[in-house]
Amino acid sequence: MDYQKEYQKWLASGVLTAAEQAELEAIKDDPKEIESRFYGPLEFGTAGLRGTMAMGLHHMNIYVIRHATQGFANVICAEGEKARERGVAICMDCRNHGMEFARAAAEVCAANGIKVRIFESLRPTPELSFAVRHYGCQAGINVTASHNPKEYNGYKVYWEDGAQLPPHHASAIARELEKIDIFTGITTMPYDEAVAKGMITVMGEETDEAFLKEVMAMVIDPQAIPAVADSFKLVYTPFHGCGHKLVPEALKRAGIKHLLCEPKQMVIDGDFPTVKSPNPENPEGFYLAIDLAKENDVDFILGTDPDSDRVGIMVRDKDGEYKVMTGNQTGVVLVDYMLGAMQRTGKLPKNPVALKTIVTTEMAKAVAESYGAKCYDTFTGFKFIAEKKNALEGSGEGTVVFSYEESYGYMLGDFVRDKDAVTASLLLTEMAAYYCAKGMTVLDAYQALCEKHGYYGEKTHNLVMPGLDGLADMAKLMKDLRENPPAEIGGVKVAQFKDYSDGSVVDCATGAKSTMELSGSNVLRFELADGTSIIVRPSGTEPKIKVYILTKGAGAAERDANVKKYSEWVDTLKK
């Protein structure tokens, strides 16, 4: 693409506002900036679109939103009149321009004859997945950038099962977008006119109540919270986002009496003024919640990200310090609690199944199998988890009771097909209350699992590679590792080299080749002689390569030494 030509096209479009025109005029003498904005469109993938908010083809703005929606509308219309009538559910999180982008998407859908249900204001991502299923919609659109910094916004698309779009539909949209002019190829109509014509319906409390009914039905042991409600306290923060309403409501309905919501972070604000990053994976964001917990003698802290699909916890240890529990650790304790509680209460289904991603701790498999449950791996992303759940349950092979990935995402029940921090917050709190009654914290429960199943250790490294040069650097690193895989890592031999792009497995000792079940993703995996796995993949939403270390030791010291040793190898990849 000729980026200067595209830049001039935008300047001459005649549709930009005065402020938008001025923003582009201001970069006229900066060819590098022009190139970064116009060298090509944001890539439309199975996660939709995500980027920083600015004018330009390679950023998130109202023109890119309309363009993406027109492509999506074409795919929906190709399904026929029934699909247009079933329509689209639309949601947004707390991001700046969220409602503006959501309404723009609604206007394009309505003008293309597609009925729209749009939330009156910000809502959790899982409620959008629920709404698609609950109302029998053909598709869903969510304007969200999840846990990314404030400069970002995004556009996620869902299909009729409530899961993010499968690859073949994402590819169909991408093909449509190549044919559609970003300014002249869009069909739209004024929002108020669409409402008056019955093309747009607004969703509100009635949908919240239907969603909460399903959330509350996920309680496993109804006595766990009431048994300690008089003394059990917790702190909650939504990090300025969508969890501010429904998470506290669910906890109160479950019987929590002492819920302390961090007041500054309960304020909805797309600039996230109290944190550098609104991501529960980053412990520094919990500083206000920790202060509140210390002031009120609280053991347990919950935090959900801006679109309330991820949840992180902190637990006070015996020294009075608040410790972050990783997504891997939290998921392990939660799957153990859920399977145990289901067993105790007679709710464990026949042929129970747990699902996790390939980069999630192997400890989850050991825990699940100790209850007679099977555990399957999927690629990273809840669209793949949802796909596997649908396949297993559709064939009668098993009932999925728990699904998770290491980055603080958990999917529970049958009413959503995406990460769900509302339901996860409820069950994490039930779990914490259960252990409180035993005189234990969630940290104690995790330690007990280590003693039972082994000392597993995980660490994720992010090799950030921004800009145009970064894209080339990312591609080069993956190419080099694929074509010249290391014979040893950290002084330990690589036993197997797995390439998920074609599903190939190479035995490094003999050179023998075989294939594995999963294929079709740009991911490399090195299985070491000591049982450690090191996995390398480009992020689907940010300019970075993610490197995952999954290891195990005879005790905590050996586990930690392994993590340190292999992290030193990862550091060499940055050079």
TILOTI-270824 format. One record per residue (C-alpha): residue in one letter; z negated, y negated, x negated. Coordinates in steps of 0.02 Angstrom, whole numbers, plus 50000, padded with zeros to 5 digits. Example, Ala and Ser with C-alpha at 12.3 -4.5 7.8 and 13.67 -1.06 7.14 Angstrom:
// TILOTI-270824
A496105022549385S496435005349316
// end
This chain:
// TILOTI-270824
M500005000050000D500454982449938Y498744974249949Q499414956549928K500644959350070E499264966250181Y498154951450136Q499514939150187K499784948950348W497974946350395L498044927750352A499614925550458S499024936450605G498524921750713V497084931650789L495684928250664T494294916250709A494094900450604A492634908450510E493614924550477Q495114914750417A494004904350302E493214920150230L494924926750179E495564909850118A494054909050003I494674923949900K496474918149879D496254915549691D495314931949662P496604946149651K495284959149610E494324954949769I495924954749871E496374971849802S494654979049842R494814973150023F496624977650056Y497164991749938G497025003950083P496095007550245L494385015450255E494685034150260F494405041550433G493525058250409T492405070050506A490995057250485G492135043650555L492095027250458R490755018750355G490845003350244T490164986150208M490444972550338A491764959850288M493544954550330G494854966350263L495654983150292H494384992250182H492844985150270M491974986550436N492474972750556I493034970950737Y494874973650695V494524989950603I493424995350751R494804991850877H496085000750767A494985016250750T494635016350936Q496475015150981G496795030450872F495355039650954A495945034251126N497665041551091V496895058251046I495815058151204C497285053251315A498295067551242E497015079251322G497605073451495E496975064151647K495385074551662A494865069251486R495115050851530E494075053051686R492675062151594G492685047551476V491715041951324A489865038151294I489555023651174C487985019251078M487455007550939D485985005750820C485094990050758R486454984850635N487134967150633H488694966350744G488204983050824M488364977551005E489924967350966F490774982550888A490184994251027R490874982751162A492524981051068A492675000051067A492265000451254E493604987351290V494944997451201C494445013751287A494435005451458A496144997351431N496825014651389G496205021651555I494675030351481K493045028751578V491595022251473R489705024451480I488885012051361F487035009951324E486294993151374S485544991151200L485205000951041R484745019351060P484385034050943T485895043850882P485255060150961E485225051651131L487095048151112S487405066551074F486325070851226A487255058451338V488945066251295R488295083351348H487225077451494Y488605067351579G490005079551534C490955066551433Q492505070851336A491915061451183G490665049351107I490665034250992N489155028450893V489165011950798T487935015850658A487765016650470S486215027750481H485075024150332N486295013950227P485804996450165K485984981350280E487744976850219Y488454992650299N489034997650471G489925013150530Y490865021750670K490455039850711V491435049750837Y490905064750940W491795077751045E491325085751211D490005097451139G489005082351076A489355086150894Q490255075050771L492135077450772P492815093650700P494065091850556H495645095050658H495225081050780A494765069250637S496445073150557A497325069650722I496495052450732A496945048750550R498775052850590E498745041450741L498025027150639E499485028050518K500655024050664I499645009950743D499764991850686I498014984950668F498444969050763T499924972450878G499634990850915I497984988951007T497744989351197T496164980451254M495424971451404P493954959551431Y492274968351446D491754960051610E493424964351689A493224982551638V491484982851716A492134974951877K493514988051886G492275002251867M492955007351697I491315003451607T489605009351667V487995004051580M486675017051537G484815012951527E483125020051573E483825033951682T484665041451529D483085038751424E482075048551552A483325062851558F483305063651368L481405062751356K481235076751483E482185088051363V481215081751212M479535085251294A480105102751343M480195106551156V478295106551139I477845124251083D475955124251093P475395111951228Q473575113051169A473875108650986I473825089651007P472515088351148A471335099351045V471155085750912A471725070251008D470035061551002S470015061250812F471815063850753K472695047750703L474425043950638V475465029050582Y477275027250635T478675015750575P480465014750642F481045004050493H481634990350614G482725002650709C483065013550860G481505024350856H480405009850910K480375014751093L480635033351119V479675040550971P478015032151021E478335036651203A478605055051162L477025055751055K475975047451190R476635059251323A476155073951210G474355067751210I474195056951054K472815044251082H472745035650913L474525030150871L474675015350753C476425007850747E476754996850595P476974979850681K478154971150559Q479344986050556M479304988150746V480334972050753I482184976050781D483144967950639G484794973050558D484324963750400F482834975550372P481774961150304T480284971650247V481224984950146K482564985750013S483245001750092P482835007550271N482875025650218P481355037150241E481965046550086N481415031349985P479515031349976E479385012949929G479895008450107F478255015750173Y477145002850086L476664993750247A476345010150337I475235015850192D474224999750202L473975002350389A473495020550360K472215015950228E471435002750339N471235015350481D470785031450388V472405040150437D473035056350357F474805057250428I476275044850424L477965046450511G479505035750477T481215036550560D482805028550494P483735014550585D484735025850702S483275037950722D484165053750669R483135056450509V481255057250492G480135057350339I478275060450324M476875055750205V475215065050198R473565059850120D472985071849985K471225076549931D471175061649812G471555049649953E473325046149893Y474805046450013K476095059049955V477915059650009M478475076550070T480315079350035G481525084750170N481565102050092Q479665103650095T479485096350270G480815108050339V480015123350260V478305119650337L479095115350504V480135131250516D478585141250470Y477555132150602M478875133850738L479185152350712G477325155650701A476925145250856M478325153550954Q477655170450902R475865165950953T476395158851122G477665172451164K479125160351153L480035168051004P481775172951066K482635189251026N483655188250865P482985171150808V484045161450683A483745146850566L485175136550495K485215126150337T486525118250225I487085125150057V486115111349966T484485114750058T483065124749979E483175143649975M481325143850020A481825141250202K482725157950200A481185166750129V480075159150263A481275162950407E481515180950352S479625183550345Y479645181450535G481135192950557A482315178250583K484015177050500C484495161650400Y486295155850376D487055142450264T488335129350317F489195114850231T488265098250227G488395089350394F487745093250566K489505095550636F489545111550533I487785116350587A488265113350769E489855123550745K488855138250674K487555136950813N488915137150946A489765152250864L488165162550844E487535159151019G489255160751097S489465178151023G487695183451066E487265186350882G485685176050889T484745160950957V484585146250839V482805139550844F482875127550698S484215118850593Y483995106950448E484655098950291E483705092550141S484055074150180Y482735073150318G483845079250460Y483235091850590M484095098450748L483045107050880G483425113851053D485045114751150F485205097051218V485885088651060R487125093450926D486595081450790K485075076650688D483645071950804A482175062150736V481405059650909T481125078250941A480745081650758S479405067950759L478595076250909L478575093550831L478025087150661T476565078750747E476145094550845M476175103850679A475055091050593A473825092050738Y473795111050729Y473345110750546C472085096750574A471145108350692K471055120850548G470395107750428M472075107150337T473445094350307V475305097850306L475205097050116D473925110950118A475065121250229Y476515118850108Q475425124149961A474945139950055L476785143950082C477115141749895E475745154149857K476495166349981H478375164449948G478495156949773Y478595139849692Y480285132949740G480815116049672E482245104449716K482895087849655T484405077649707H485245065949584N486415052049641L487745047149515V488275030349588M490075025249550P490525009349646G492205000749665L493985006249633D493545012349458G492135022549535L493325032249647A494345037149495D492765041749398M492155052749540A493815061949550K493855064249361L492095071449353M492475084149490K494135088649406D493315090949236L491925102049305R493175112249405E494395114949262N493115116649122P491505123449199P490025124049079A489585141049005E487745136349004I486645122649076G485005117848997G485155132448878V485305145049021K486925154749049V487965151449203A488115168349290Q489305163249430F490445148349462K490825144949645D492145132949708Y491965129349894S493675120949901D494525137949902G493005149249923S493225156949750V491835165249651V492005168949465D490835180849373C490635171549210A490185187249109T491685197749161G492915184949230A493025195049391K493515184849544S492985186649724T492845175749879M491415169449987E491325165550173L491295146650159S492825136850098G493715120450128S492525107750050N492545098649882V490925106449818L490545115849656R489075127649630F488395135049468E487255150149486L486195151949329A485465167649252D483685162449299G484105161049485T484345142049484S485795134449582I486585117849533I487765110449663V488935095549637R489835086249776P490495068749813S489555059749952G490545058150113T489835041050155E489395032049991P490225029449821K489245042649726I489225060549666K487705070449722V486995083949608Y485715095949682I484525106649580L483805121549674T482615131549565K481055142349569G479605145949452A478195158449437G477015143849463A477055125049488A477155121549299E478685132549273R479515125549428D479255107649369A479845111849193N481445119149265V481775103749369K481505092649216K482615103249104Y484075103649225S483875085149267E484155081249083W485835090249096V486285080149250D485935064249151T487315069249028L488585068549171K488285049849187K488935046349012
// end
